[in-house]
Amino acid sequence: MAVAADTVRDGLWLGFYLGGVIYFADDQVRESYGVMNGLAEGRISSLYVDSAGTVWVAAEGGLSRIKDGRVTTMNRKDGLPCDEVGWIVEDLARSFWLGMPCGLAHIPRHEIDAWSETHPVRATLFDTADGVRMFSAPRYYTAAAARAADGRIWFASPDGASVIDPGHLPFNTLPPPVHVEQVIADRKVYIAPAGSAAALRLPALTNDVEIDYTALSFVAPEKMQFRYKLEGHDRDWQDVGTRRQAFYTNLRPRGYRFRVMAANNSGVWNEAGAAVDFVILPAYYQTTWFAVLTIGLILGVAWTAHRVRLRIVEKHQREIGALNERLMKAQEQERIRIAGELHDGVMQEMLAATMMLGAAKRRIPDDIEAKAKIDKVQDKLIRVGTDIRRLSHDLHPPVLQEAGLPQALQICCEEFSAAAGIPVYCEADDRARDLSRGAALALFRIVQEALGNAAKHARATRITVRLTRSDDQVFLVVSDDGVGFEDGRLGAPGGLGLVMMRERATQLSGTFEFDSAAGRGTTIKVIIPFR
């Protein structure tokens, strides 16, 4: 058990062989700390309470500090030469001396005050090279070290009682000169000329890089400490103790500067240190021009594929357009044939029947009732003939072929306005005159259907027809101020008339838009590509 008196709070601290410490005061345990609180692991070897009331615990797992109820532990990762601490003594300068299996460690006060989880301490170790021998596995049953009135520190050692005078320690003020000896890249040695500003050029695809460095000291060369940094790769300095090689793998192709510093046995650093520059050359596929070329090639392939795809789509659209054009031409030829049959066949037969009725009427004696019936039959035949003549005209509008679409629309609107008694305002761009016959006929039929719907179902009082053309598109808009369409009525969306208009626009690779609502009229808009 380790015991230390707390003169600040007038109590007693106890440390146990199996670990853990307690604070005992007023005949009861006031505080207790263990590994779960952050205390160092293992046997407690020594306790020390400084003048500020901070408790220092020497244990197998390191040096712990208990301050204001908070425990922090210092070990090898925090800058101690090794983990196990056998005893602790504070000298007259308030620096700490630690007895450790690896030697006698000295930690200056400013290092103790600055120590934190992110700031390791810098300790000076006195070992066998300095004439100091320590127990490798100490088991103390009494105080292992003590400070005398003159400031010297006495401690137990395998040779007996040893003494060190902190006020008369030898101090090496000469910073050691540092030198980079060689660079080994994939087992090939490269030596940088001394004082040369040129960078070593390492071959492409270099995988393993080893850099050997050293420093000169005639006092205690084995105690020199090193730190290095590879600029372009390392963010911070690497403290590597006495190791004199640096190793890197898988470095990217680029330029680097390796810098190294060294400290002598008294902790005096050569801040200037030494440096060597080297460049790992890129392979051809790691160069900038290769990346630019690859990106350009990818973009070129993508652009070519896009153009090929675009041409395929355009060809497909042209084929569809040509097919629709042939279909509309075939439909128009069939209408022409039917119109011819109606005019040359049915009309002639009806005319012959009318003439025969007239001849029969003249031969009948004065039978007024029979002659009246013959007159009615003749009137019916004349009306049917008129209807057939109009149907023949609608099936094959000659004005469309003779005057072109703009003029045909003007005439169609005038005839419709005169027949239906509804004002129709027509604006037709003469540049649409060059539209193909199939497309012109489809737009003409759409106008006819739209006018018929406006007259039959919309009860419109005004109709507007606009035909315009841009460089590559033709626009047709037919609008009225009628009652609008309602679902379920003839001509509503999905009705035969609108379906046929939509199909005509689709056959021309165009779009068909229908906008109507009860009480606000109807607007039909067709956009087709110009060809």
C-alpha positions, 0 to 999 in steps of 0.5 A: 500500500502507498500512503501520502498525507494531504496537508492542504485538506488535512487528510490521507491518500491510500493507494493499493497493490491491486489498483485504485486510490481513496481519500480518507478524512474524518474517520471515513472514505471521502473519495474513491478513484479507479480505472473507470474514473481514468486512473492508471491501471495496475499496482499503485507504487507511490503517491505524492500531493503537491503544494496546490493539493494536486495528487500524483499517482505512480502506477504500473500503467503510468502517472495519474493526476487527480485535480478537482475531482478529475483524473487524467493519466500520462503514459508512453503515448503522452511522452513518457519514456515507458509506461510503468512509474515506480516513484515520483519526487518534486525538486526545488524547481518544481520539476518532476523526477520519475523512477521508471524501469527504463531509467530516471525521467526528468519532466520540467515544470513548464512541460507539466503545466502545458500537458494535456490530451493534445499536448504530450510532455517532453521528458529527458531520460537518464539511463545506463549510458548516464550511469543510472541503473533502475530496478526492472520490476521494482517492489518497494515497501518503503520510500524508494526516493527522497529529496534532501534539504540541499535539493539533491535527490536520493533513490534506491538502485540495484547498486545501492543508494544513488544520488542526482543533483538537479541543480548541477546537471550537465546540459548539452547546448550544441544542436546536432547537425542533421544530414539526409543520407539517401533515398531508396525507391523500390530498392534502388538507392538515390543519393542527393548531392550535398547543397544541390537544389535539383530534385531527385527524379524517381521513376514512374509507378514508384511504390515504396520510398525509404529515406535514411537520415542521421545526426552527429553528436559525440556526447550521447548519439543514441539519445538523439530524437528525430522528427520529420515531415514530408511536405505534400503528404504529411500534415504535421511533424512526425515524432519518431524518437531515435528511429533514423528511417522514414517509410512511405508507400503509394505516393502520388506522382508529384513533387515532395520535400522531406524535412527532418530535425534532430535534438541532442541528449539535452533536448536542444533541437536543430530547427533548421534540420536538413531537407531533400527534394524529390519528384515521382514522375507520372506514368503516361496515364497519370499525366494531365495531357492524358486526363485531358485527352481521355475526357475529350475522347469520352466527350467526343464519343458521347457527342458522336453517339448523340449525333448518331442517335439524333440522326436515327431519330430524325430518319425515323421521323422522316420515314414516319412523316413520309409514311403519313404523307403517303397515307394522306395522299392515298386518302385524298386520292380515294376521296377524289375517286369517290368524288368522281364517282359521285359526280360522274356516276350518281349525279348523272343517274339522278339527272337522267331520272329527273329528265325521265320524270319530266318526260313522263309528266308531259305524257300524263293527261291532265292528272293534277295530283300525279303531276304534283307528285312527280314535281315533288320527286323532281324537287327531292332529286334536285336537293339530293343532287345539290347535297351530293355536289356539295359532298363531292366538293368537300371531298375534293376541294379544287381551290386547295390545289389551285390557290394553296392553303392560305387562299383556300382557308380564306375562301373556306371561311367566307363560304362558311360565314355566308352559309352559317351566318357566323362571322369568321375572321381569318388570318393566313400567313402566305409563307404557309403556301409552300407547305406540302400537299398532304400537310396542307390538306390535313390542316384544311380538314382540321379547320373544316371540322373545327368550324363545323363543331363551332356551328353545330355545338358551340353556338358561337357568335364569332370565330377566329382562324389564324395560320402562321409560319416560322422557319421550321413550324406552322401554327394553326389556331381556331377559337370561338366565343361559344358555350364551350364543350361539356363531357358527354356531348358530341364534340367533347374531348374524346368525340369523333371530331376531336379524335380525327383532328388529333390523329391528323396532327399526330400523323404530321409529327405535330401536337394538338391542344384543346382548351374548352370550358363551359361558358368561355368558348373553345380554342384548338391549337395545332403545331406541325413541322414545316416541310 
